[in-house]
Amino acid sequence: GVREIVAGNISGYDGDWDFATSATFDEILGVFPDAKRIIGRFSDVVRMPDSRDNGKFIDISPFLKEVKGDNGDLRYEQADSIEEDLARRDCTVNAMAFGEGGLVDPYEGAKDIRKKYIRAVGDPVEKIHAHPIRMMRYARFSVGAGWDIDEPLVDAIKRYSKELGRESREAIGEEFLKGLASTYPDEYVMALCSWGLMWDIVPEFMDTIGQKQNVYHSSDVFGHTISCLTEARGIEIFGPLERLAIFLHDIAKPKTAIMKDSDYGFSFIGHENVGAEMAVQICNNLRLSTKETSLVTHAIKNHMRRPSTMRSARRFIRAFPEVDREKHVMFALDVICADRAAPRKIDLYNDFIRCEDLVLEALKNGGVLTVLDLEINGHDVME
């Protein structure tokens, strides 16, 4: 909330609110007996529902400071002031607070907000060592939002990128989806790759870099995927899961690449099926739920299909699970849309629109096969 107030965007803010106090955890719980102490990634908080009944939460924590133990591990102890508390934050734009005297901004976070600039609080290396997941957060806060980032911070990330492997798969998966949901998912993914972080997120994706394609593509698989994400960023209905499926839709092309000839280039027969299999493991590594994994993998498996008749549209629909079938179909259409729009060729996009219209019409009419959709009839069976 503080960032939004400083940036002048508070009118549209609907997120959670965080409060810090000189009281201890026990004292906070004494004042708010219905609240619960929550174990946080960086520190514990006392959490309670927002009284406005908007589904959001209010988090309260004591002033805390980071203290290194004898073995080098960090622990948190009660701090004496808000300034001490702000010193443990990851970047300057998150190291601000409002108190009785107004804005508390010891690291000039307000100035960085105006400049759209991300800097670490204190030594970047210490911040990364303390919590390696911050490297992904720095990418999301900077390039993911269209902001600039401090060069010494980027240098530290590149130098210590392998530290990300110390984080839990849950933390990495959660943060990756947040980054894909950012304003510029294409820039975000490129930063993760160039900074060396992708090796501990989805290492299989690194094989797409330099994988040449064929006469139908002017860029390598990596470049095509980035172009698809560029298309996705302009479509509000594309959430993080749709963007993950777009990110993974050609993940198996390096594995299935076969040089056809020098004029045509590479073919990738069956890459959609192999990609769906790879996506199952990737989604598991990112700790997605079974339902989320199903949406992603079925979209990848069917992203090459192009229904051209009502009969083929119905078959396309039947390729998805009966449970949440319509949701699966619409999800897959989103992925196909980005894939067809990325080359910026109007005939490919118009082709998608025709396919989409057929599928939507089939869904409207029940989306199931009838006897008329069969390739054979009773006479064929008798013969």
Buried (B, 14 or more C-beta within 10 A) or exposed (E): EBBBBBBEEEEEEEEEEBBBBEBEBEEBBEEEEEBEBEEEEBBBBBBBEEEEEEEEBBBBBBBBBBEEEEEEEBEBEBBEEBBBBBBBBBBBBBBBBBEEEEEBBBBBBBBBBEEBBBBBBBEBBEBBBBBBBBBBBBBBBBBBBEBEBBEEBBEBBEBBBEBBEEBEEEBBBBBBBBBBBBEBBBBBBBBBBBBBBBBBBBEBBBBBBEBEBBEEBEBBBBBBBBBBBBBBBEEEEBBBBBBBBBBBBBBBBBBBBEEEEEEEBBBBEEBBBBBBEBBBEBBEBBBBEEBBBBBBBBBBBBBBBBBEEBBBBBBBBBBBEEEBBEBBBBBBBBBBBBBBBBBEEEEBBEBBEEBBEBBBEBBEEEBEBEEEBEEEEEEEEEE
